[in-house]
């Protein structure tokens, strides 16, 4: 997943797990500071990494790629690794915010599925290791909403009974990417006519939107605060597990695909521990713990064999074979400026 809301910092997920480790081992192993999306790091995976390495893990969180970019551009240091989405990787690299660590030369890189070894946003595997990947569409409570729920039209041009009951992400890049899929328009769009149509669509949708927020999507749906919500596939699975009437929609227009990636910031305090973590994540059993926690696909061959059936066989985890999945690219500055203008007007 990307909004302009304030960050939540200072979550130390590893504190409790350290009680099971000798204090000396933790001290000898050093530390690893992770910067990641909110509620997006497996406790079980962190504990296994700590137990195997003696490295103490602490985690700070953010709520959007834009927030993370602004944080690092402001000069923030202290992070050894961070997780960032595919369309933002080239932006971070271009601005010198990531350093080359050559994951392609690490021992466990052989486990990366050949499909994902040369990713467009990191074609030579110099900067990143795959985290997990999934799709973005929307989730709807079928016990309340009786519409067809087979098109992005339900989300972007909703019926009157959904007024004030829709949730959208708080990230301009994610809202706009999905809207462009609905309109059948190219991503990174700078065509004035297309931008005018995009702006009109989002402005018309606005009265139906209760909240623009990428955090708390599951909680809002389970509580009944939103009937329909722009959603990531793994979060949709989590919602349905808590409230069976929810359905993750695979619309006829297609969905947005994304992959989050693990990179090392330019001024990482502990480069060697960062490299250990990247190599650790390319082991099928290790990344499967992250998959189990979040419900997303992995780029590591064989990891799905370690997943429970309620995840591995779920509809959210297994998109239809004929589904159009459009991975949003990294947009040039002209497009991002245009999107910012639309978003600023929308959020006023």
N, C-alpha and C positions, 0 to 999 in steps of 0.2 A: 500498500500500500500506500497524509499529504495535505495538511491544511496549515493555515496561518495562526492557529490558536497557540496559546502558550504551551511550552514544553513542561513535561513532568520529569524532574531530575532526581537523582540520588537514591534509586532503588537498589539495595544491595541484596540480591537474591542468594548470594553464597553464604551469608552470615551464619544461618542456622546449620548449613551443611558442614561447616568447619568443626563443629563439635565432634564429628566422627573421625577427624583426622588429627594426627599428632601436631602440636603447635610448631614443632621444629620443622616438620616436613613442609608445612605451609610457608614458613618463613624461607626455607631453602629454595622453594620453587618460585618465589617471587609473586608477582601479581599480574593480572590481566584485566584491563578496563575495556568493557564492551559498550558501544553506543548503538542502540537498536530501537526499533518500533516498540511501542507500549504493548505489553502482554504478548511478546513474540519470541521469548527465549525459554526453552524447555528447562525446568528445574532439574529434571532427571539427567538430562544431558550435561548440564553444568556440573552437577555433583560427580558424575562419572569422570569428567575431565579433571576436576580437582583431585579426585582420588587417585587417578593414574599419574598425575604430574606433580602434585603438591603445590600447584599454582592457585592462589586465591583469586576468585573472580568477583568483580563488582560490575554492576550494570546501571547505566543511565539511559533514559528513554526519551524519545521524541514522537511527534504525532504526524509528521509529514516529511517527505523528501526536501521540500522547500525549507522547512524549519532546520533540518540537519545541515543543509547547504549554508544557510545564513549563519548558523552557529560556528561552523568551521571557517567560513570566510571572515568572521569577526575576530579570528585569532585564537579561538578556543583550542587548548591542547590538553593532553592527559589521556587521550583515548588510544588504545593499542589496536583495536579492530572496530569496524563499524559495518553495519548492514545497510545496503542502499539498493534501490531498484534499478533495473537495467537501463531505463531511459535517462537516469541521472549519472550513471557511471562515467560516460564521456565528458560530462560537464565538470565533475570533480577532477578527472585526469587532466583536462585542458587547463584548469585553474591551478594545477600543481598541488592539489589537496590530498592526493594518494601517492604512495611510493611504489616502485616496482619491487615485487618480492618473488617473481617467477614461480607461481604455483605449479605451472606446467612441468617444472623440474622436481617437484616434491614426490616422495615415494608413493603416496596414495593417489596421485593424479591418474594413475592407471585405472582407477575405479570409476572415473567420470565417464558417463555414457558418451560414446563418440558423437552423438547428436549435439552435445553441449560442450565439447572440448574447445571448439572454435565458435565462441558466441560473438555476434556482431558488435557488441559493446566492449568486448575484450578479446579480439580475434587471436591474439598470440598468447593468451593466458599469462600475461605479465603482472596483472594487478589483482585479480579477483578469483575467488572460489565460489561455486554455486551454493546458495543457502537452500531455498525451496522455491517452487514456482506454482502458480495457480492462475485463476481467471477472475475477472471482475464483471459482474452483472447486477442482478438484484434479487432479493429474497422477499417473499410475500406470505402473509398469513392467509391460507386458503379457507380457514374457518370463518373469516370475516369478509375477505374480498372474493367476490364471485365472478370476477371478470376472467377472460381467457388466459391471461398471464403467459403469453407465448411470444410477446413482442416487447421491444424497448418503448413502444408507444405507450404502454401501460404506465411506465415510469416517467417519461418526459412529456406526454400529453395525457395526463390522468383524467379519470372520470370525476365528477363532482363529489362523489362520496369519499374521495381520498384527500379532500382539501384539509391541510394542516396535519396530515397523517403520514407524510412521506419523509424519510430521512435520506440525506445525501452526504457524501464525503465532504470534508472540509478542505479538500485539496483541489486547486484549480486544474492541475494536470490530469487528475483522475476523472473529475466530473466532465471536463471538456473532451477527453479522449473517448469516453463512452458515448457522449452526445454526438460526436462526429461519426461514430460507428452507426448510430441510429439514423443520422442524416445521409449516410452513404457518401460522406465527404472524406478527402484525404486527411491523414494526421499531419501535424506541423503545418497547419493551414494558414496561408496569408492572403488568400483570395478575398477581396473586400466583400463580394456578394455572399460568399460562404460564411464569412465572419458576421455579417449582418443577420443572416438566417440563424446562425448559432446563438447570437445574442438574443434575438427575438424568442427563440425556443426556451432559453433558460429564464428569461424575464417572465414569460408566460407560465412557466412551471413554478416560479417562486412562491405564489400564494398557497401552493399545495405542500410546500416544504416546511416541516416543523423545525428542522435543525440541519445545519451544515456542520458535520462533525465526524471525523474518522475514528474517534475513540468512542467506546461504549455502545457500539452498534448492536451487539448481541443483547446487552442488558436492556436497551430500549425496546427491542422487539419482543423479548420474553415478557417484559412488563406490560406490553400492550401500548406503549407510548407511540410507537410507529407501526403501521400496518404493512408498509412497504419500505424497503431500505436498499439503497445502493450497497452492494456487499461483495466481499471477497469469498471465494468458494469455501475456504476452510472455516471462515467465520459463519458462513451459512450452515455448514455441517454442525458446528457447535450450537447454533440456534435451534436447529431441528432436533438435536439430541436432547435439548431442554424443553422443547415445545413441538410436538410431532406434526402440528398442522402447518408448519412453515415449509415452503418449497423454494429451492434455488432454481431460478428460471434460466434456461438456455434459449435465448430469443432467436427468432428466425433471422434477424439482421447480423447476428454474431456477438462476440464478447471481446473484451480486451484481455490479452494475455500479458503476464509479467513474470519476471524472475528477480528475486532479491539476491544480492551478492555480498560476499564478505570481503572487505578490503582493509588495507592498513594505512591509516592517515600518515601524512608526510612527517609529522613530528611525534610518532608513536614512542612513548617512553621505553617500552620493552619489546623490541623488534623480534627477538628470538622466541619469546612466549607467544607473540602474535603468529609467528610461523608454525609453532607447534599446534596452535588452535586450528589454523587453516588445514593443516595436514590431518588433524584429528577428525575434522568434519567430512573428509573425503573417504572415511571408512563407512561401509553400508550400515553396520549396526549402530554407529554413533549418530549419523544423520537421521536414521529411522526414529530415534528418540525425539528429535525435533519435529519430524513428520507426525508422530503420534500425538504430540502436544498441540499441533496447529492444524492438522488435517490437510496438509498440502503435499504436492508431488515433490520428488527429489530428482536431481540430475545424476545421482550416484547409482550405478547399476547394482541391482540386487537388494536395494534397501527395502523395497516394498514387501519382501518376504518376511520381514520382521514386524510388520504392522498387524494389529488386530483386525478381524474381519469387518467390524462395524465402521472402520475407516477405509480399509483397502477396497471393500466392495460397495462403498457408498456411492450414490449418484453424483454427489458433489465432487468426489475424488476422481470420477471417471466420466469426463465429458463425452458426448456423442461423437462417433468417428467422423461424422459429416459436419461437425460444428466449425464455423469460421472463427478462428482465434487470431486476432490482430494484435501483435506485440507493438506497443507504442514506441516509436523511436525517440532518440534524443533530439529535441527541436532546436533549430537555430534561434538566435536572439530576436530576429524580427517576429517570429511566431510567438515566442514567449512574451514579448512586449505586448503583442495584440491580445494574448490570453489574459495577461495581467490587467489590461484595461477593461476587458469584459468582466473579469472576476471582481475587480474593485467596484464597478458599477452595480454588479449583482448583489454585493454584500453591503451596500450602503442602506 
